[in-house]
Amino acid sequence: MFSLLSCVTCQANSALGGSDAIGWSIFFLLICIIMVVSMVVFFIARIAIRSRKYALLEESEMLAELQQSH
């Protein structure tokens, strides 16, 4: 499985031995990349939800002020 995920250099080095360490390093780097990308997506979604919430709150306050002034 790890030979499908590895680059040409890693595949050549795995033929010489130590393929277990190379496979685990590829797996570890893949996990790190997935974690970073998921955190970026999480915070972007959080910012979008918060901005929508505060925009709706501000709009309702403006409508309440407008109705009170009339």
N, CA, C and O atoms as a CHARMM CRD file, in Angstrom:
* protein
*
  280
    1    1 MET  N      0.82000  -1.19600   0.00000 PROA 1      0.00000
    2    1 MET  CA     0.00000   0.00000   0.00000 PROA 1      0.00000
    3    1 MET  C      0.85900   1.25200   0.00000 PROA 1      0.00000
    4    1 MET  O      0.56700   2.21300  -0.71200 PROA 1      0.00000
    5    2 PHE  N      1.92900   1.24000   0.80700 PROA 2      0.00000
    6    2 PHE  CA     2.75500   2.43400   0.88900 PROA 2      0.00000
    7    2 PHE  C      3.51400   2.68700  -0.40200 PROA 2      0.00000
    8    2 PHE  O      3.90000   3.82400  -0.67600 PROA 2      0.00000
    9    3 SER  N      3.73700   1.64100  -1.20700 PROA 3      0.00000
   10    3 SER  CA     4.41200   1.86100  -2.48200 PROA 3      0.00000
   11    3 SER  C      3.52800   2.65400  -3.43900 PROA 3      0.00000
   12    3 SER  O      4.04100   3.30400  -4.35100 PROA 3      0.00000
   13    4 LEU  N      2.21600   2.61400  -3.25000 PROA 4      0.00000
   14    4 LEU  CA     1.31800   3.41400  -4.08500 PROA 4      0.00000
   15    4 LEU  C      1.36800   4.88300  -3.69700 PROA 4      0.00000
   16    4 LEU  O      1.14100   5.75000  -4.54000 PROA 4      0.00000
   17    5 LEU  N      1.66500   5.18200  -2.42300 PROA 5      0.00000
   18    5 LEU  CA     1.67100   6.55200  -1.93800 PROA 5      0.00000
   19    5 LEU  C      3.04500   7.20500  -2.01600 PROA 5      0.00000
   20    5 LEU  O      3.15200   8.42200  -1.87100 PROA 5      0.00000
   21    6 SER  N      4.08200   6.43200  -2.23700 PROA 6      0.00000
   22    6 SER  CA     5.42700   6.98500  -2.17500 PROA 6      0.00000
   23    6 SER  C      5.88100   7.52700  -3.52700 PROA 6      0.00000
   24    6 SER  O      5.35600   7.16500  -4.58100 PROA 6      0.00000
   25    7 CYS  N      6.87900   8.41000  -3.45400 PROA 7      0.00000
   26    7 CYS  CA     7.44100   8.97300  -4.67700 PROA 7      0.00000
   27    7 CYS  C      8.47900   8.00600  -5.25100 PROA 7      0.00000
   28    7 CYS  O      8.73600   6.95400  -4.66700 PROA 7      0.00000
   29    8 VAL  N      9.06700   8.35500  -6.37800 PROA 8      0.00000
   30    8 VAL  CA    10.02800   7.48400  -7.05200 PROA 8      0.00000
   31    8 VAL  C     11.27000   7.28300  -6.19400 PROA 8      0.00000
   32    8 VAL  O     11.81200   6.17900  -6.14900 PROA 8      0.00000
   33    9 THR  N     11.72900   8.32600  -5.51500 PROA 9      0.00000
   34    9 THR  CA    12.91400   8.21600  -4.67400 PROA 9      0.00000
   35    9 THR  C     12.67000   7.24800  -3.52700 PROA 9      0.00000
   36    9 THR  O     13.51700   6.40700  -3.22600 PROA 9      0.00000
   37   10 CYS  N     11.52700   7.36400  -2.89400 PROA 10     0.00000
   38   10 CYS  CA    11.21500   6.46900  -1.77900 PROA 10     0.00000
   39   10 CYS  C     11.05300   5.03300  -2.25400 PROA 10     0.00000
   40   10 CYS  O     11.43200   4.10000  -1.54600 PROA 10     0.00000
   41   11 GLN  N     10.49600   4.84800  -3.43800 PROA 11     0.00000
   42   11 GLN  CA    10.35300   3.49300  -3.96400 PROA 11     0.00000
   43   11 GLN  C     11.71300   2.87600  -4.26100 PROA 11     0.00000
   44   11 GLN  O     11.91700   1.68300  -4.03400 PROA 11     0.00000
   45   12 ALA  N     12.64300   3.67900  -4.76600 PROA 12     0.00000
   46   12 ALA  CA    13.97600   3.16200  -5.05800 PROA 12     0.00000
   47   12 ALA  C     14.70400   2.82100  -3.76300 PROA 12     0.00000
   48   12 ALA  O     15.41100   1.81500  -3.70000 PROA 12     0.00000
   49   13 ASN  N     14.53900   3.64700  -2.72500 PROA 13     0.00000
   50   13 ASN  CA    15.19900   3.37600  -1.45600 PROA 13     0.00000
   51   13 ASN  C     14.58300   2.18200  -0.75000 PROA 13     0.00000
   52   13 ASN  O     15.27200   1.49400   0.00300 PROA 13     0.00000
   53   14 SER  N     13.31800   1.92100  -0.97200 PROA 14     0.00000
   54   14 SER  CA    12.68400   0.78600  -0.31600 PROA 14     0.00000
   55   14 SER  C     13.20500  -0.53000  -0.87800 PROA 14     0.00000
   56   14 SER  O     13.15600  -1.55400  -0.19700 PROA 14     0.00000
   57   15 ALA  N     13.70300  -0.51400  -2.11200 PROA 15     0.00000
   58   15 ALA  CA    14.27400  -1.72100  -2.69100 PROA 15     0.00000
   59   15 ALA  C     15.59400  -2.07300  -2.01800 PROA 15     0.00000
   60   15 ALA  O     15.99600  -3.23600  -1.99100 PROA 15     0.00000
   61   16 LEU  N     16.27000  -1.05100  -1.47000 PROA 16     0.00000
   62   16 LEU  CA    17.54600  -1.28700  -0.79700 PROA 16     0.00000
   63   16 LEU  C     17.37100  -1.74300   0.64400 PROA 16     0.00000
   64   16 LEU  O     18.33300  -2.20400   1.25700 PROA 16     0.00000
   65   17 GLY  N     16.20300  -1.63000   1.18500 PROA 17     0.00000
   66   17 GLY  CA    15.95200  -2.01500   2.56600 PROA 17     0.00000
   67   17 GLY  C     15.42700  -0.82900   3.34600 PROA 17     0.00000
   68   17 GLY  O     15.55500   0.31400   2.90700 PROA 17     0.00000
   69   18 GLY  N     14.84800  -1.08900   4.48100 PROA 18     0.00000
   70   18 GLY  CA    14.30900  -0.00600   5.29400 PROA 18     0.00000
   71   18 GLY  C     12.97200   0.48900   4.80100 PROA 18     0.00000
   72   18 GLY  O     12.59400   1.62900   5.07200 PROA 18     0.00000
   73   19 SER  N     12.25800  -0.33800   4.09100 PROA 19     0.00000
   74   19 SER  CA    10.98000   0.11200   3.53000 PROA 19     0.00000
   75   19 SER  C      9.94600   0.34700   4.61800 PROA 19     0.00000
   76   19 SER  O      9.01800   1.13700   4.44000 PROA 19     0.00000
   77   20 ASP  N     10.10400  -0.33600   5.74400 PROA 20     0.00000
   78   20 ASP  CA     9.14200  -0.12800   6.82700 PROA 20     0.00000
   79   20 ASP  C      9.23800   1.29200   7.37100 PROA 20     0.00000
   80   20 ASP  O      8.21600   1.93000   7.62000 PROA 20     0.00000
   81   21 ALA  N     10.44600   1.78700   7.55500 PROA 21     0.00000
   82   21 ALA  CA    10.63200   3.15400   8.05600 PROA 21     0.00000
   83   21 ALA  C     10.15000   4.18100   7.03400 PROA 21     0.00000
   84   21 ALA  O      9.55600   5.19500   7.39900 PROA 21     0.00000
   85   22 ILE  N     10.39900   3.92200   5.78700 PROA 22     0.00000
   86   22 ILE  CA     9.95500   4.83600   4.73200 PROA 22     0.00000
   87   22 ILE  C      8.42900   4.86000   4.66500 PROA 22     0.00000
   88   22 ILE  O      7.82700   5.92300   4.51200 PROA 22     0.00000
   89   23 GLY  N      7.82200   3.71300   4.77800 PROA 23     0.00000
   90   23 GLY  CA     6.36000   3.63800   4.75100 PROA 23     0.00000
   91   23 GLY  C      5.73700   4.38000   5.91700 PROA 23     0.00000
   92   23 GLY  O      4.75200   5.09900   5.75000 PROA 23     0.00000
   93   24 TRP  N      6.31300   4.20500   7.10200 PROA 24     0.00000
   94   24 TRP  CA     5.77200   4.90000   8.27300 PROA 24     0.00000
   95   24 TRP  C      5.99800   6.40000   8.18600 PROA 24     0.00000
   96   24 TRP  O      5.15400   7.17300   8.63800 PROA 24     0.00000
   97   25 SER  N      7.11500   6.82800   7.61700 PROA 25     0.00000
   98   25 SER  CA     7.34400   8.27500   7.48200 PROA 25     0.00000
   99   25 SER  C      6.35200   8.89200   6.49900 PROA 25     0.00000
  100   25 SER  O      5.87300  10.00200   6.72900 PROA 25     0.00000
  101   26 ILE  N      6.03900   8.19800   5.41300 PROA 26     0.00000
  102   26 ILE  CA     5.04500   8.68600   4.46500 PROA 26     0.00000
  103   26 ILE  C      3.68300   8.75900   5.14000 PROA 26     0.00000
  104   26 ILE  O      2.95200   9.73400   4.96800 PROA 26     0.00000
  105   27 PHE  N      3.34300   7.73600   5.90300 PROA 27     0.00000
  106   27 PHE  CA     2.06200   7.71300   6.61600 PROA 27     0.00000
  107   27 PHE  C      1.98200   8.85900   7.62400 PROA 27     0.00000
  108   27 PHE  O      0.95100   9.52500   7.72100 PROA 27     0.00000
  109   28 PHE  N      3.05900   9.09400   8.37300 PROA 28     0.00000
  110   28 PHE  CA     3.09000  10.17300   9.35800 PROA 28     0.00000
  111   28 PHE  C      2.93700  11.53900   8.69400 PROA 28     0.00000
  112   28 PHE  O      2.18900  12.38300   9.18700 PROA 28     0.00000
  113   29 LEU  N      3.63000  11.76500   7.59300 PROA 29     0.00000
  114   29 LEU  CA     3.51300  13.03500   6.87800 PROA 29     0.00000
  115   29 LEU  C      2.10900  13.22200   6.30100 PROA 29     0.00000
  116   29 LEU  O      1.59100  14.33800   6.27800 PROA 29     0.00000
  117   30 LEU  N      1.50400  12.15300   5.84300 PROA 30     0.00000
  118   30 LEU  CA     0.13800  12.23200   5.33600 PROA 30     0.00000
  119   30 LEU  C     -0.82300  12.63000   6.45500 PROA 30     0.00000
  120   30 LEU  O     -1.71300  13.45400   6.24800 PROA 30     0.00000
  121   31 ILE  N     -0.64300  12.04400   7.63900 PROA 31     0.00000
  122   31 ILE  CA    -1.48200  12.39900   8.78900 PROA 31     0.00000
  123   31 ILE  C     -1.28400  13.87000   9.15800 PROA 31     0.00000
  124   31 ILE  O     -2.25700  14.56700   9.44400 PROA 31     0.00000
  125   32 CYS  N     -0.04200  14.34700   9.15600 PROA 32     0.00000
  126   32 CYS  CA     0.21300  15.75700   9.47400 PROA 32     0.00000
  127   32 CYS  C     -0.47400  16.69300   8.48300 PROA 32     0.00000
  128   32 CYS  O     -1.06700  17.69400   8.88500 PROA 32     0.00000
  129   33 ILE  N     -0.40000  16.37800   7.20900 PROA 33     0.00000
  130   33 ILE  CA    -1.02900  17.20800   6.18100 PROA 33     0.00000
  131   33 ILE  C     -2.54000  17.20600   6.34700 PROA 33     0.00000
  132   33 ILE  O     -3.17700  18.25300   6.23200 PROA 33     0.00000
  133   34 ILE  N     -3.11700  16.04400   6.61600 PROA 34     0.00000
  134   34 ILE  CA    -4.57000  15.95900   6.81400 PROA 34     0.00000
  135   34 ILE  C     -4.99500  16.77300   8.01700 PROA 34     0.00000
  136   34 ILE  O     -6.02800  17.44100   7.97200 PROA 34     0.00000
  137   35 MET  N     -4.22100  16.73300   9.09400 PROA 35     0.00000
  138   35 MET  CA    -4.56400  17.50400  10.28800 PROA 35     0.00000
  139   35 MET  C     -4.51300  19.00300  10.02600 PROA 35     0.00000
  140   35 MET  O     -5.39900  19.73500  10.46600 PROA 35     0.00000
  141   36 VAL  N     -3.49900  19.46700   9.32300 PROA 36     0.00000
  142   36 VAL  CA    -3.37900  20.89800   9.02500 PROA 36     0.00000
  143   36 VAL  C     -4.52600  21.36200   8.13600 PROA 36     0.00000
  144   36 VAL  O     -5.12900  22.40300   8.39500 PROA 36     0.00000
  145   37 VAL  N     -4.82700  20.60500   7.10100 PROA 37     0.00000
  146   37 VAL  CA    -5.91100  20.98000   6.18900 PROA 37     0.00000
  147   37 VAL  C     -7.25100  20.97500   6.91900 PROA 37     0.00000
  148   37 VAL  O     -8.07900  21.85900   6.70000 PROA 37     0.00000
  149   38 SER  N     -7.46900  19.98700   7.78400 PROA 38     0.00000
  150   38 SER  CA    -8.74000  19.94300   8.50800 PROA 38     0.00000
  151   38 SER  C     -8.87000  21.10700   9.48500 PROA 38     0.00000
  152   38 SER  O     -9.97400  21.61800   9.67600 PROA 38     0.00000
  153   39 MET  N     -7.77900  21.54000  10.10500 PROA 39     0.00000
  154   39 MET  CA    -7.84400  22.69600  11.00000 PROA 39     0.00000
  155   39 MET  C     -8.13800  23.97700  10.22300 PROA 39     0.00000
  156   39 MET  O     -8.89000  24.82800  10.69600 PROA 39     0.00000
  157   40 VAL  N     -7.55400  24.12100   9.04100 PROA 40     0.00000
  158   40 VAL  CA    -7.82500  25.29600   8.20900 PROA 40     0.00000
  159   40 VAL  C     -9.29900  25.32300   7.81200 PROA 40     0.00000
  160   40 VAL  O     -9.94200  26.37100   7.88900 PROA 40     0.00000
  161   41 VAL  N     -9.83400  24.18900   7.39300 PROA 41     0.00000
  162   41 VAL  CA   -11.25000  24.11700   7.01300 PROA 41     0.00000
  163   41 VAL  C    -12.13400  24.40500   8.21700 PROA 41     0.00000
  164   41 VAL  O    -13.13500  25.10900   8.09100 PROA 41     0.00000
  165   42 PHE  N    -11.78100  23.87200   9.38600 PROA 42     0.00000
  166   42 PHE  CA   -12.56300  24.10400  10.59700 PROA 42     0.00000
  167   42 PHE  C    -12.64000  25.58600  10.92500 PROA 42     0.00000
  168   42 PHE  O    -13.72400  26.10400  11.19400 PROA 42     0.00000
  169   43 PHE  N    -11.49700  26.28000  10.90700 PROA 43     0.00000
  170   43 PHE  CA   -11.50900  27.68800  11.27200 PROA 43     0.00000
  171   43 PHE  C    -12.17500  28.56600  10.21800 PROA 43     0.00000
  172   43 PHE  O    -12.79300  29.57400  10.56400 PROA 43     0.00000
  173   44 ILE  N    -12.06600  28.21100   8.95900 PROA 44     0.00000
  174   44 ILE  CA   -12.77400  28.96800   7.92500 PROA 44     0.00000
  175   44 ILE  C    -14.28100  28.81700   8.10900 PROA 44     0.00000
  176   44 ILE  O    -15.02400  29.79200   7.99500 PROA 44     0.00000
  177   45 ALA  N    -14.73200  27.59900   8.39400 PROA 45     0.00000
  178   45 ALA  CA   -16.16000  27.37300   8.63400 PROA 45     0.00000
  179   45 ALA  C    -16.61700  28.11600   9.88700 PROA 45     0.00000
  180   45 ALA  O    -17.71100  28.67900   9.91400 PROA 45     0.00000
  181   46 ARG  N    -15.79100  28.11800  10.90900 PROA 46     0.00000
  182   46 ARG  CA   -16.14500  28.81900  12.14800 PROA 46     0.00000
  183   46 ARG  C    -16.28100  30.32000  11.91800 PROA 46     0.00000
  184   46 ARG  O    -17.21100  30.95000  12.42100 PROA 46     0.00000
  185   47 ILE  N    -15.35900  30.88400  11.16200 PROA 47     0.00000
  186   47 ILE  CA   -15.42200  32.31700  10.85000 PROA 47     0.00000
  187   47 ILE  C    -16.67200  32.62000  10.02700 PROA 47     0.00000
  188   47 ILE  O    -17.33700  33.62700  10.26900 PROA 47     0.00000
  189   48 ALA  N    -16.99700  31.77200   9.06800 PROA 48     0.00000
  190   48 ALA  CA   -18.18500  31.99500   8.22900 PROA 48     0.00000
  191   48 ALA  C    -19.46000  31.93200   9.05600 PROA 48     0.00000
  192   48 ALA  O    -20.35800  32.75100   8.86500 PROA 48     0.00000
  193   49 ILE  N    -19.55300  30.97900   9.96400 PROA 49     0.00000
  194   49 ILE  CA   -20.74600  30.85900  10.80600 PROA 49     0.00000
  195   49 ILE  C    -20.88100  32.06200  11.72500 PROA 49     0.00000
  196   49 ILE  O    -21.97300  32.60600  11.88900 PROA 49     0.00000
  197   50 ARG  N    -19.76700  32.47700  12.32500 PROA 50     0.00000
  198   50 ARG  CA   -19.81100  33.64200  13.22100 PROA 50     0.00000
  199   50 ARG  C    -20.17000  34.91900  12.46600 PROA 50     0.00000
  200   50 ARG  O    -20.94800  35.73400  12.96300 PROA 50     0.00000
  201   51 SER  N    -19.61300  35.09700  11.27600 PROA 51     0.00000
  202   51 SER  CA   -19.91200  36.31700  10.52500 PROA 51     0.00000
  203   51 SER  C    -21.38100  36.35500  10.11600 PROA 51     0.00000
  204   51 SER  O    -21.99800  37.42100  10.13000 PROA 51     0.00000
  205   52 ARG  N    -21.94500  35.21000   9.75300 PROA 52     0.00000
  206   52 ARG  CA   -23.36200  35.15900   9.40700 PROA 52     0.00000
  207   52 ARG  C    -24.21800  35.47200  10.63700 PROA 52     0.00000
  208   52 ARG  O    -25.21500  36.18800  10.53800 PROA 52     0.00000
  209   53 LYS  N    -23.83100  34.94200  11.78100 PROA 53     0.00000
  210   53 LYS  CA   -24.58600  35.17200  13.01600 PROA 53     0.00000
  211   53 LYS  C    -24.58600  36.65600  13.37500 PROA 53     0.00000
  212   53 LYS  O    -25.63700  37.21800  13.68500 PROA 53     0.00000
  213   54 TYR  N    -23.41700  37.29200  13.33500 PROA 54     0.00000
  214   54 TYR  CA   -23.33900  38.70100  13.70600 PROA 54     0.00000
  215   54 TYR  C    -23.97100  39.60800  12.66100 PROA 54     0.00000
  216   54 TYR  O    -24.47500  40.67900  12.99800 PROA 54     0.00000
  217   55 ALA  N    -23.95200  39.19600  11.40600 PROA 55     0.00000
  218   55 ALA  CA   -24.61400  39.98800  10.37200 PROA 55     0.00000
  219   55 ALA  C    -26.12400  39.97300  10.57500 PROA 55     0.00000
  220   55 ALA  O    -26.78100  41.00400  10.42700 PROA 55     0.00000
  221   56 LEU  N    -26.68000  38.80600  10.91300 PROA 56     0.00000
  222   56 LEU  CA   -28.11800  38.71900  11.17300 PROA 56     0.00000
  223   56 LEU  C    -28.49000  39.50000  12.42600 PROA 56     0.00000
  224   56 LEU  O    -29.53900  40.14400  12.46300 PROA 56     0.00000
  225   57 LEU  N    -27.65000  39.45000  13.44600 PROA 57     0.00000
  226   57 LEU  CA   -27.90700  40.19400  14.67100 PROA 57     0.00000
  227   57 LEU  C    -27.88800  41.69900  14.41200 PROA 57     0.00000
  228   57 LEU  O    -28.74700  42.43200  14.90300 PROA 57     0.00000
  229   58 GLU  N    -26.90700  42.15300  13.63900 PROA 58     0.00000
  230   58 GLU  CA   -26.80900  43.57400  13.31600 PROA 58     0.00000
  231   58 GLU  C    -28.00100  44.02100  12.46900 PROA 58     0.00000
  232   58 GLU  O    -28.52900  45.11600  12.66100 PROA 58     0.00000
  233   59 GLU  N    -28.41800  43.17200  11.53500 PROA 59     0.00000
  234   59 GLU  CA   -29.56200  43.52200  10.69600 PROA 59     0.00000
  235   59 GLU  C    -30.84100  43.63200  11.52600 PROA 59     0.00000
  236   59 GLU  O    -31.64400  44.54000  11.30800 PROA 59     0.00000
  237   60 SER  N    -31.03400  42.72500  12.46300 PROA 60     0.00000
  238   60 SER  CA   -32.24000  42.78600  13.29700 PROA 60     0.00000
  239   60 SER  C    -32.22500  44.02300  14.20000 PROA 60     0.00000
  240   60 SER  O    -33.27500  44.61100  14.45600 PROA 60     0.00000
  241   61 GLU  N    -31.05000  44.42000  14.68300 PROA 61     0.00000
  242   61 GLU  CA   -30.95300  45.63500  15.49200 PROA 61     0.00000
  243   61 GLU  C    -31.26500  46.87700  14.66300 PROA 61     0.00000
  244   61 GLU  O    -31.91900  47.80000  15.14700 PROA 61     0.00000
  245   62 MET  N    -30.80200  46.90100  13.42100 PROA 62     0.00000
  246   62 MET  CA   -31.07800  48.03700  12.55400 PROA 62     0.00000
  247   62 MET  C    -32.56900  48.12200  12.23500 PROA 62     0.00000
  248   62 MET  O    -33.12900  49.21800  12.19300 PROA 62     0.00000
  249   63 LEU  N    -33.21300  46.98500  12.01200 PROA 63     0.00000
  250   63 LEU  CA   -34.64800  46.98500  11.74200 PROA 63     0.00000
  251   63 LEU  C    -35.43800  47.43000  12.96700 PROA 63     0.00000
  252   63 LEU  O    -36.44800  48.12200  12.84000 PROA 63     0.00000
  253   64 ALA  N    -34.98100  47.03300  14.15300 PROA 64     0.00000
  254   64 ALA  CA   -35.66800  47.45100  15.38500 PROA 64     0.00000
  255   64 ALA  C    -35.54600  48.95500  15.57700 PROA 64     0.00000
  256   64 ALA  O    -36.51500  49.60300  15.97300 PROA 64     0.00000
  257   65 GLU  N    -34.37800  49.52300  15.30400 PROA 65     0.00000
  258   65 GLU  CA   -34.19000  50.96900  15.40200 PROA 65     0.00000
  259   65 GLU  C    -35.04600  51.71100  14.37700 PROA 65     0.00000
  260   65 GLU  O    -35.60400  52.76900  14.66700 PROA 65     0.00000
  261   66 LEU  N    -35.13900  51.14500  13.18300 PROA 66     0.00000
  262   66 LEU  CA   -35.94700  51.77600  12.13400 PROA 66     0.00000
  263   66 LEU  C    -37.42600  51.77500  12.50000 PROA 66     0.00000
  264   66 LEU  O    -38.13000  52.75900  12.27300 PROA 66     0.00000
  265   67 GLN  N    -37.88700  50.67900  13.06100 PROA 67     0.00000
  266   67 GLN  CA   -39.29900  50.60200  13.46100 PROA 67     0.00000
  267   67 GLN  C    -39.59800  51.51400  14.63800 PROA 67     0.00000
  268   67 GLN  O    -40.70600  52.04300  14.72900 PROA 67     0.00000
  269   68 GLN  N    -38.64600  51.71400  15.54200 PROA 68     0.00000
  270   68 GLN  CA   -38.84400  52.59800  16.67000 PROA 68     0.00000
  271   68 GLN  C    -38.85500  54.06000  16.24900 PROA 68     0.00000
  272   68 GLN  O    -39.54100  54.87300  16.86800 PROA 68     0.00000
  273   69 SER  N    -38.12100  54.40100  15.22800 PROA 69     0.00000
  274   69 SER  CA   -38.05100  55.79300  14.78900 PROA 69     0.00000
  275   69 SER  C    -39.31200  56.22800  14.03700 PROA 69     0.00000
  276   69 SER  O    -39.58400  57.42300  13.91600 PROA 69     0.00000
  277   70 HSD  N    -40.07000  55.27000  13.54100 PROA 70     0.00000
  278   70 HSD  CA   -41.30000  55.62300  12.78900 PROA 70     0.00000
  279   70 HSD  C    -42.44500  55.63700  13.68100 PROA 70     0.00000
  280   70 HSD  O    -43.56400  55.90900  13.24400 PROA 70     0.00000
